[in-house]
Amino acid sequence: MTADFNYDPVTALDESSATGETARIFADIRETMGIPLITSIWRGLAGMGDSLETVWQAAKPIYLSGRTEPALERVIEQCGLPTAETPAPARLARAGISRAQLESIRTVIDAYNRSNGLNLVALAALTAPASGKKQQGRWRTMPAWGSFPALLAREAIDPQTWDLIRQVNAFGTSGIDAHVATLWRHLGHWPGFLSLVLSEFAPAHADGSIAQAARRMITLAQQEGLRLAAWRNTDVVLPDQAHRTLTGYVTSPAQVARMVTIGYALAHWLPPGEHS
């Protein structure tokens, strides 16, 4: 099992730099998954020969099955998310977070939760043994995202904010030098929010709650993956590097599972939004 990502999410191909077939696949992923961004697994695969095209060809039927959303819901309900006390409006104001900024923060977190969460269960299915029959899925409803802030490039982030990003990124990992997950760079627009996350969720990291929930999430996602495996395109053989990357991605609690854990914990922690 690979503990950390097999690629660097910070230096992986930037979504806005994609051209040709890669840009077309990225657009298809966004449309199929109902997301406003491409998270790092797909950008990482784009740097591994023909892995992006092959993996997406194999995985797309899983995302279209109508069964990934309910599978993710079951995982979240059962994993035991870490908790923290919801910040009062005055606390958010002291952190420099306005009501409008809070809505933007919620939008970013919700987008990553959908993307990372669906990837966790769908790609677990892609690496699971083929089994069973296709079970009928439910009608898929796509969220509307509206305005979405740009992902900050590393060079656009000041040293103080980057230090905060590295500290919160260490939650659920073995240390400060773990590859930086993309959600934290996106939240770098609001360093006051990152400071609040650092103070409020440090206890859940210290007592192992985040890591424990991520391990539980892996177990649950693997179970859901077995149920979804019948939907994958079995005519496609994954390149060895892609298979290793995906296996680490869906079996290591320090990879996407920790970000699904933290992302949903953040969503539950924040006060209700205007449209909740």
C-alpha positions as CSV (number, residue, x, y, z in Angstrom):
1,M,0.0,0.0,0.0
2,T,1.3,3.5,-0.9
3,A,1.0,5.9,2.0
4,D,1.3,9.2,0.1
5,F,0.2,10.1,-3.4
6,N,2.1,8.6,-6.3
7,Y,2.2,12.0,-7.9
8,D,2.5,15.6,-6.6
9,P,-0.9,17.3,-6.6
10,V,0.8,20.7,-6.6
11,T,2.9,20.1,-9.7
12,A,0.5,17.8,-11.6
13,L,-0.9,19.2,-14.8
14,D,-3.0,22.4,-14.2
15,E,-6.5,22.0,-15.4
16,S,-6.4,25.3,-17.3
17,S,-3.2,24.2,-19.1
18,A,-4.8,21.1,-20.6
19,T,-5.1,21.0,-24.4
20,G,-6.3,18.6,-27.1
21,E,-7.5,15.1,-25.9
22,T,-6.6,15.8,-22.3
23,A,-8.8,18.9,-22.3
24,R,-11.7,17.0,-23.9
25,I,-11.4,14.2,-21.3
26,F,-11.3,16.8,-18.5
27,A,-14.5,18.4,-19.8
28,D,-16.2,15.0,-20.1
29,I,-15.2,14.2,-16.4
30,R,-16.7,17.5,-15.2
31,E,-19.9,16.9,-17.1
32,T,-20.3,13.3,-16.2
33,M,-19.5,13.8,-12.5
34,G,-21.4,17.1,-12.1
35,I,-18.4,19.0,-10.8
36,P,-16.8,22.4,-11.5
37,L,-13.2,21.3,-11.3
38,I,-10.8,18.5,-12.0
39,T,-9.2,17.1,-8.8
40,S,-5.6,15.8,-8.6
41,I,-6.1,12.1,-9.4
42,W,-7.1,12.9,-13.0
43,R,-4.4,15.6,-13.4
44,G,-1.8,13.1,-12.0
45,L,-2.9,10.4,-14.4
46,A,-2.6,12.9,-17.3
47,G,1.2,12.8,-16.7
48,M,1.4,9.0,-17.0
49,G,1.3,8.2,-20.7
50,D,-2.1,7.1,-21.8
51,S,-3.4,6.5,-18.3
52,L,-5.9,9.3,-18.2
53,E,-7.7,8.1,-21.3
54,T,-7.6,4.5,-20.4
55,V,-8.8,4.9,-16.8
56,W,-11.6,7.3,-17.8
57,Q,-12.7,4.9,-20.5
58,A,-12.8,2.1,-17.9
59,A,-14.4,4.1,-15.1
60,K,-17.0,6.3,-16.8
61,P,-19.8,3.7,-16.8
62,I,-19.4,3.4,-13.0
63,Y,-20.0,7.2,-12.6
64,L,-23.0,7.0,-15.0
65,S,-24.5,4.0,-13.1
66,G,-26.6,6.1,-10.7
67,R,-25.1,4.0,-7.8
68,T,-22.0,6.0,-6.9
69,E,-23.9,8.8,-5.1
70,P,-25.9,6.5,-2.8
71,A,-22.7,4.4,-2.2
72,L,-20.9,7.6,-1.1
73,E,-23.8,8.5,1.2
74,R,-23.6,5.2,2.9
75,V,-19.9,5.6,3.4
76,I,-20.3,9.1,5.0
77,E,-23.1,8.0,7.2
78,Q,-21.1,5.1,8.7
79,C,-17.5,6.2,8.9
80,G,-17.7,8.3,12.1
81,L,-16.6,11.7,11.0
82,P,-14.5,13.8,13.4
83,T,-16.4,16.7,14.9
84,A,-15.7,20.2,16.3
85,E,-17.9,22.9,17.7
86,T,-19.6,25.0,15.0
87,P,-18.0,28.4,15.0
88,A,-20.2,31.3,16.0
89,P,-20.7,34.2,13.6
90,A,-18.6,36.4,15.8
91,R,-15.7,33.9,15.6
92,L,-15.9,33.8,11.8
93,A,-16.0,37.6,11.7
94,R,-12.8,37.8,13.9
95,A,-11.2,35.4,11.4
96,G,-12.0,37.9,8.6
97,I,-14.7,35.7,7.0
98,S,-17.8,37.5,5.7
99,R,-21.1,35.9,4.9
100,A,-20.3,36.0,1.2
101,Q,-16.9,34.5,1.8
102,L,-18.4,31.7,3.9
103,E,-20.8,30.8,1.0
104,S,-17.7,30.7,-1.3
105,I,-15.9,28.5,1.2
106,R,-18.9,26.2,1.4
107,T,-19.1,25.9,-2.4
108,V,-15.4,25.0,-2.7
109,I,-15.7,22.3,0.1
110,D,-18.9,20.9,-1.4
111,A,-17.3,20.6,-4.8
112,Y,-14.3,18.8,-3.5
113,N,-16.5,16.5,-1.4
114,R,-18.5,15.5,-4.4
115,S,-15.5,15.0,-6.6
116,N,-13.2,13.2,-4.0
117,G,-16.0,11.2,-2.6
118,L,-17.3,9.9,-5.9
119,N,-13.7,9.1,-7.0
120,L,-13.2,7.1,-3.8
121,V,-16.0,4.7,-4.4
122,A,-15.9,4.6,-8.2
123,L,-12.2,4.0,-8.4
124,A,-12.4,1.4,-5.6
125,A,-14.8,-0.4,-8.0
126,L,-12.3,0.0,-10.8
127,T,-9.6,-1.8,-8.8
128,A,-11.9,-4.4,-7.2
129,P,-12.4,-8.0,-8.5
130,A,-15.1,-8.1,-11.1
131,S,-18.2,-9.6,-9.5
132,G,-22.0,-9.7,-9.5
133,K,-24.6,-8.2,-11.8
134,K,-25.4,-4.6,-12.5
135,Q,-28.0,-3.4,-10.1
136,Q,-30.4,-0.6,-11.2
137,G,-29.2,2.9,-10.1
138,R,-31.3,5.9,-9.2
139,W,-31.9,9.0,-11.2
140,R,-28.8,11.2,-11.0
141,T,-29.3,14.9,-10.1
142,M,-26.5,17.3,-10.8
143,P,-25.7,20.2,-8.5
144,A,-25.6,23.8,-9.8
145,W,-22.3,25.5,-8.8
146,G,-22.5,29.1,-9.9
147,S,-19.4,31.2,-9.4
148,F,-16.3,29.2,-8.5
149,P,-12.9,30.7,-7.4
150,A,-9.8,29.8,-9.3
151,L,-7.3,27.4,-7.9
152,L,-4.3,29.2,-6.5
153,A,-1.0,28.3,-8.1
154,R,1.8,27.6,-5.7
155,E,3.7,30.8,-6.6
156,A,0.5,32.9,-5.9
157,I,0.4,31.8,-2.3
158,D,2.4,33.9,0.3
159,P,4.8,32.1,2.7
160,Q,2.5,32.6,5.7
161,T,-0.5,31.1,4.0
162,W,1.6,28.2,2.6
163,D,2.7,27.4,6.1
164,L,-0.9,27.2,7.2
165,I,-1.7,25.0,4.2
166,R,1.1,22.6,5.1
167,Q,-0.1,22.4,8.7
168,V,-3.7,21.6,7.9
169,N,-2.6,19.3,5.2
170,A,-0.7,17.2,7.8
171,F,-4.1,16.3,9.4
172,G,-4.5,12.5,8.9
173,T,-1.0,12.0,7.5
174,S,2.3,11.1,9.0
175,G,3.7,14.6,9.0
176,I,4.2,18.1,7.6
177,D,6.0,16.9,4.4
178,A,3.0,15.0,2.9
179,H,2.0,16.0,-0.6
180,V,-0.4,18.9,-0.4
181,A,-3.9,18.0,-1.3
182,T,-5.6,20.4,-3.7
183,L,-8.5,21.4,-1.5
184,W,-6.1,23.3,0.8
185,R,-4.7,25.3,-2.1
186,H,-8.2,26.3,-3.1
187,L,-9.0,27.4,0.5
188,G,-5.8,29.4,0.4
189,H,-8.0,32.3,-0.7
190,W,-9.0,32.6,3.0
191,P,-6.1,32.2,5.3
192,G,-8.2,33.2,8.3
193,F,-10.4,30.2,7.6
194,L,-7.3,28.0,7.4
195,S,-6.2,29.3,10.8
196,L,-9.6,28.5,12.2
197,V,-9.5,24.9,10.8
198,L,-6.1,24.5,12.2
199,S,-7.1,25.4,15.8
200,E,-10.4,23.6,15.7
201,F,-9.4,20.3,14.1
202,A,-5.9,19.9,15.6
203,P,-7.4,17.9,18.6
204,A,-9.1,15.5,16.1
205,H,-5.7,14.9,14.4
206,A,-3.8,14.6,17.7
207,D,-6.2,12.0,19.2
208,G,-6.3,10.0,15.9
209,S,-10.0,10.7,15.1
210,I,-9.3,11.8,11.6
211,A,-7.0,8.8,10.8
212,Q,-9.5,6.4,12.4
213,A,-12.4,7.8,10.3
214,A,-10.2,7.6,7.2
215,R,-9.4,4.0,7.8
216,R,-13.0,3.2,8.4
217,M,-13.9,5.0,5.2
218,I,-11.4,2.8,3.3
219,T,-13.1,-0.3,4.5
220,L,-16.6,1.0,3.7
221,A,-15.5,2.2,0.2
222,Q,-13.9,-1.1,-0.6
223,Q,-17.2,-2.8,0.2
224,E,-19.1,-0.4,-2.0
225,G,-16.5,-0.8,-4.7
226,L,-17.3,-4.6,-4.8
227,R,-20.9,-3.8,-5.4
228,L,-20.1,-1.3,-8.1
229,A,-17.4,-3.3,-9.9
230,A,-19.9,-4.9,-12.4
231,W,-20.4,-1.5,-14.0
232,R,-16.8,-0.9,-15.1
233,N,-15.7,-1.3,-18.7
234,T,-14.0,-4.7,-18.6
235,D,-12.8,-4.3,-22.2
236,V,-10.1,-1.9,-21.0
237,V,-6.8,-3.1,-19.4
238,L,-5.3,-0.5,-17.1
239,P,-1.5,0.3,-17.5
240,D,0.5,-1.0,-14.6
241,Q,1.5,2.5,-13.4
242,A,-2.2,3.6,-13.5
243,H,-3.3,0.5,-11.6
244,R,-0.6,1.1,-8.9
245,T,-1.6,4.7,-8.6
246,L,-5.3,4.0,-8.3
247,T,-4.7,1.1,-5.8
248,G,-2.8,3.4,-3.5
249,Y,-5.3,6.2,-4.0
250,V,-8.3,4.1,-2.8
251,T,-6.5,1.9,-0.2
252,S,-4.3,4.4,1.7
253,P,-6.1,6.3,4.4
254,A,-3.5,9.1,3.9
255,Q,-4.6,9.8,0.3
256,V,-8.2,10.6,-0.9
257,A,-9.9,9.0,2.1
258,R,-8.4,11.6,4.5
259,M,-9.6,14.4,2.3
260,V,-13.1,13.0,2.0
261,T,-13.1,12.6,5.8
262,I,-11.8,16.1,6.5
263,G,-13.9,17.7,3.7
264,Y,-17.2,16.3,5.0
265,A,-16.2,17.1,8.6
266,L,-15.7,20.7,7.5
267,A,-19.0,20.7,5.7
268,H,-20.8,19.5,8.9
269,W,-18.9,21.8,11.1
270,L,-19.7,25.1,9.3
271,P,-22.9,26.9,10.3
272,P,-25.8,26.4,7.9
273,G,-25.6,28.5,4.7
274,E,-28.2,30.6,3.1
275,H,-29.4,27.8,0.8
276,S,-29.0,24.9,3.3
